[in-house]
Amino acid sequence: MKRRGLLFCGLFVLALIIVYLQPVFMQNASDSRMTIENPIKAPTTMNYEPIAAQGLAELIGEPVSDFEEIYGLPVQTYRSGYEFEIRVYNQLDDQQYVEINTDGESVQAIKVIGAGGSSLAPFAMGMTLTDLTELTMIYPNFTLTQNDRTISFELMEEDMNYRPLVAFDNGTFAVLFFDQETAQLQAITYLDQTTLLKLAPYPLTEGERPLFQVSQTIDQAQADLEKETLAFVIIDKLRNQIGLESFVQDTQTHQDAVGLLADLTNNLSDHLTSQRIHSYQRALSSEKTSNFVLTNDEWQELLAAKELEASASIFEAPVYDPTFTILSWFSNPRFTERLTHEQSEKIGIAFSEANMVVLVQEDVEGTEDSTSDDLR
């Protein structure tokens, strides 16, 4: 009986402990779940808020004639091979480079490198990310409606730090490119919603992007040559901004770049796994979530097969707008390092529609080929 009494008392005390402490345990468990879940949910449900449009943002979507009343006639025009052409203005001004994308009627995008004056307001070249946060919050998530369909995309941490996106209240946008070394604003691309979605610089999280349509009236081979020239001009401009000498334009290096591009795109299965081929094909489709870039190992195998050496190399697809892509490279440490060597180097650039190769080689012989002085 004594043992039964002790057992009963023990069970009674244990029951009291469970009854009185259960709310404490449950509350602690609930608090733990809130601590983990809340930070995850908050950024994914917050859509962007636009700021007032001013300056160049107000010219997006307007007639090209209105733009040219301010900037004059273009000094150079490049064909993209798609439903837009690229017109360059103020190219002779060392302090500023301005180009637009247009279908011949309206302004679809404006790209500015270097000083921009009051036309860039509320932004200013040389400003920092901290300066930008005083003007607007930097949003990670954007949900847009295009032709009655919802398209969403998300900026990664690196995007928010070096390629943030700002929306204006007139339905236009600006991608701001911050220099990797100085963390200062070095270029801006203003663009309409359709162009933004077609370029798709940020990972899609919902929907499918619209696609650029290949022009049926333009010689694609000629357009590829013009894009190669434009790409050299932009790389040269950005190198000069940070005090580096121009690359040497070398005929053989260019031919090597053309050969590498043709070999890769014509013989994908010889150089890529089936999974990587799928990634490449997906990047060119409306289901693209990111661009396709060759890995270092893939490059080494490709160069070895051609018995070529390179100090740097890039393959990216799709590249519809050379300037926009190169501005993205110079705000990305993985690409900036490849294009900012201080020693004298030769460069070859090749295009095949939306496929782009950049090949950089040591200038061992001190080749004195022509540079882009006549183009800048």
Secondary structure, 3 states (H helix, E strand, C coil): CHHHHHHHHHHHHHHHHHHHHHHHHHHHHHHHHHHHHHHHHHHHHCCCCCECCCHHHHHCCCEHHHHHHHHCCCCEEEECCECCEEEEECCCCCCEEEEEEECCCEEEEEEEEECCHHHHCCCCCCCEHHHHHCCCCCCCEEEEEECCEEEEEECCHHHHHHCCEEEECCCCEEEEEECCCCCEEEEEEEECHHHHHHHCCCCEEECCCCCCCECCCCCHHHHHHHHHHHHHHHHHHHHHHCCCCCCEECHHHHHHHHHHHHHHHHCHHHHCCHHHHHHHHHHCCCCCCCCEECCHHHHHHHHHHHCCCCCEEEEEECCCCHHHHHHHHCCCHHHHHHHCCCCCEEEEEEEECCEEEEEEEECCCCCCCCCHHHCC
